[in-house]
Amino acid sequence: MRKCLATIRDSKEWDVVVSASLRIEVLSSIRQVASKLSSLPGRCGIEEETYYWTAIYHLNIRLYEKLLFGVFDTLDEGQVIEDASSMLFHMKSIWSTLGITENLHSAIYGWVLFQQFVCTGEPSLLGSTIQELQKVTSAESGNPKEDLYLSHLVCSRQTIGTDIHLGLVKAILTSVSAWCDDKLQDYHLHFGKKPRDFGMLVRLASTVGLPPADCTRTEQLIKLDTLSDDVSDKIQSYVQNSIKGACARAAHFAYVKSHGERTHALALLANELTVIAKVEINEFVPVFSKWLPECMMISAMLLHRFYGERLTPFLEGVSSLSGDVRKVVPAAYMLQEELTQLYNCHSKSKLRKPYFHKLKNYEVTDKISYIDWISEQNYITSQFSGLLTQFNMSISHKRDYPSVYVQIEKAVKPVMLDWLISQHDHILQWTRRAFEIEEWEPLSVQQRHAASIVEIFRIIEETVSQLFGLHLPVDITHLQALLSLIYHSLDTYLQRVFDQLVDKKFLYPSAPPLTRFTENVMPVMKRKSLEFSEPDNKIVKKLDELTIPKLCIILNTLCYIQKQISATEVGIRKSLTLVEASLNKRSEIETDEAEVENSLTHSEAVDELFATTYDSLRDTNANCITKTRDLIGARAIFWDLRDMFLIQLYNGTVEGARLERILPHIDSVLDTVCSLSYEDSRDMVVLSICRSALEAYVRVLLDGGPTRAFSDSDITLMEEDLSILKEFFIADGEGLPRSLVEQEAKQAKEILDLYSLESDMLIQMLMTASELINMGVSSEQRRLEDAQTLVRVLCHKKDRNASKFLKRQYELPMSTGKNTHTHENLDHL
């Protein structure tokens, strides 16, 4: 038989040398031996059993295994072909030939699926593996003959240099169990990026069992169907080993990456550990907690102490809010938030004392073995060996879990205050410098405010972001310093804007001397035109710089400040809320009375601080807006259009100098301000121009000077002009609201109504008003019925009786242009 088989195995000899007759002879010899062996009875007495079942089971099993591999798609090895179920059904026909039973088929098919999963990583294959192996482990042992048969199918497995003989099914289960155990020893490495597979892997391990701690004990795998010390110890070892491995890789990664990115290694390490903690919380702990409820706290404590030992020396050297501190502290605090979430799930009181004691012992005694384990895995290079020696998970248990919070706060809080004080001076200097170079040009068509205020708010927002980006509780002192910084920077800016503006009163001309109308003026005695005295040179210089477009940009900037002030307040309050939420989250573990007292839990004190700061800023900003708005209207009418409005309107005759000649110029001004102003402030500016135009119109009616005198027929034309002016600003409903314009024009309308009265009635009203003044019944503000208004109406009224009365009662001169008499004769009014 050996000679025949050797001939067949030598393919060259079999195909070339051996003749056809010799081939027939060799195959006939083999057939005779096979026939003789097949006639021998089986060893176990199973129906249809042959001698081959046990005699050549190695060949049978291997052959059947190869046949089962045919269920996979050759183009996509992770998928099973569509006809797999049909193929498996037809393969039952060879079970009796190869010695395959139902239970043996499930074990071998499960093993095939498992091997294919290991090669391809296809999760569906793992699910199918679990299904097949569950059939094996759940099958009842009720057939002694089949059990005897399976006991003859022996495999050898090498463990710690020793060959161990196992039954075929037990060998399959042990091999799968060993693979699961190897992956679970560092599940973060194998399933950190594929957490979905982790749950299925644990299901597989639960199906086949896990190897005991003593690798030489192969007679029984640890079943996960019940809670026991063995199961808890096994899961705990997985958690500890995997967390340690993940920490080591994170430390190595942070060390290498810090040199390339110039970022402190502790910041990168905290970020990496935060990722580990999140995966632990969301993916791994929910699976393990079924057998080890304490796994959450074990994970948290290991991560916390690993990072805490490296963070403490760094915090001891903190003296300023450097770039490293700004990166390390937020990352460290975020890590502590994740660990607090882990820790809060299970307090120490819930940790069973035996396992807590084992955890302590493990941390202390496992130092050397763990370093050796890392070396074997080649995770740390020789350059990293210095950092590796610091990896000691043992730490004094006198130090509470959340102590890193306290360490960070004690080290960084004083530095935070010093930094805020230095920022205060820096931002004030920047504010002054930004204002000095500001030219009041819009940033863009959409952003029509000044660039300087954008920079100031940018610095403020960066300061706020950096302060709260440290993720530390902010006490009342820090808040005071922050709000003081914001207040003084914005208040300085607003005060400079306010001082740069010109009060609109400087643009108003002084009232001309009062004269009375006379018809007997000699031709050579021409009426002198109205003249205005120029403001102070400083005022004129300011007005030259503050053009209408620039004033619009200033107003836009103030409106932008108004919005940003509110946005800044809301942002700070939101950040405070997040900080308080973080503080409350960990207050269940740690309560520091001094911290609670100083932290921002006193809402009244916080609200008072905000109100004091922001209300004052809003008031100052509102004053600047009012002054700018009024200046735009006053400048447009009383400065840019002064000659047209105050000198030319109704000069000489009403009919020859109507209002309609001025409207195109006002319309041009409105086009300018509307194109430059923001939509929400546009009506404000237009109203200011409307108000100034109506105010100038009233000045023409009452303080028009010697060149203006109005007859009864002129009043009708003037009323038409007033209506035209009102409709101009109403603009067919697209401008200002009619009710608002009517209210602004009320005084002008009432003055025109006085002009419509007879002179005798006006004189009687004047005498009555004078008597009231002499009796002490008067008002500081001009009223339509008061003597000053009535005298001015009489002075501009083209009427003989009015002229005689003014001459007799007040000795007013004729409108000849001679200013020999001014207002001294009216002092008694």
HELIX and SHEET records of a PDB file:
HELIX    1   1 ARG A    2  ARG A    9  1                                   8    
HELIX    2   2 SER A   11  LYS A   12  1                                   2    
HELIX    3   3 GLU A   13  VAL A   17  3                                   5    
HELIX    4   4 ALA A   20  SER A   38  1                                  19    
HELIX    5   5 TYR A   52  ALA A   55  1                                   4    
HELIX    6   6 TYR A   57  LEU A   68  1                                  12    
HELIX    7   7 PHE A   69  VAL A   71  5                                   3    
HELIX    8   8 ALA A   84  MET A   91  1                                   8    
HELIX    9   9 LYS A   92  ILE A   94  5                                   3    
HELIX   10  10 TRP A   95  LEU A   98  1                                   4    
HELIX   11  11 GLU A  102  THR A  120  1                                  19    
HELIX   12  12 PRO A  123  SER A  138  1                                  16    
HELIX   13  13 PRO A  144  HIS A  152  1                                   9    
HELIX   14  14 LEU A  168  LEU A  184  1                                  17    
HELIX   15  15 TYR A  187  PHE A  191  1                                   5    
HELIX   16  16 PRO A  195  VAL A  208  1                                  14    
HELIX   17  17 ASP A  229  GLU A  261  1                                  33    
HELIX   18  18 ALA A  265  VAL A  279  1                                  15    
HELIX   19  19 GLU A  280  PHE A  284  3                                   5    
HELIX   20  20 VAL A  285  PHE A  288  1                                   4    
HELIX   21  21 CYS A  295  GLU A  316  1                                  22    
HELIX   22  22 GLY A  323  CYS A  345  1                                  23    
HELIX   23  23 LYS A  348  LYS A  350  5                                   3    
HELIX   24  24 LYS A  353  THR A  365  1                                  13    
HELIX   25  25 LYS A  367  GLN A  377  1                                  11    
HELIX   26  26 SER A  382  PHE A  384  5                                   3    
HELIX   27  27 SER A  385  LEU A  388  1                                   4    
HELIX   28  28 SER A  403  GLU A  436  1                                  34    
HELIX   29  29 ALA A  451  GLY A  469  1                                  19    
HELIX   30  30 ILE A  476  GLN A  500  1                                  25    
HELIX   31  31 LYS A  504  LEU A  507  5                                   4    
HELIX   32  32 ASN A  537  GLU A  545  1                                   9    
HELIX   33  33 ILE A  548  ARG A  586  1                                  39    
HELIX   34  34 GLU A  593  ASN A  598  1                                   6    
HELIX   35  35 SER A  603  ARG A  635  1                                  33    
HELIX   36  36 ALA A  636  ASP A  640  3                                   5    
HELIX   37  37 ARG A  642  ARG A  642  1                                   1    
HELIX   38  38 ASP A  643  GLN A  648  3                                   6    
HELIX   39  39 LEU A  659  ARG A  661  5                                   3    
HELIX   40  40 LEU A  663  LEU A  676  1                                  14    
HELIX   41  41 GLU A  679  LEU A  702  1                                  24    
HELIX   42  42 ASP A  712  ILE A  730  1                                  19    
HELIX   43  43 ALA A  731  GLY A  733  5                                   3    
HELIX   44  44 ARG A  738  GLU A  744  1                                   7    
HELIX   45  45 LYS A  746  TYR A  755  1                                  10    
HELIX   46  46 SER A  759  ASN A  774  1                                  16    
HELIX   47  47 ALA A  787  CYS A  795  1                                   9    
HELIX   48  48 ARG A  800  TYR A  810  1                                  11    
HELIX   49  49 GLU A  824  LEU A  826  5                                   3    
SHEET    1   A 2 VAL A 154  THR A 159  0                                        
SHEET    2   A 2 THR A 162  GLY A 167 -1                                        
END                                                                             
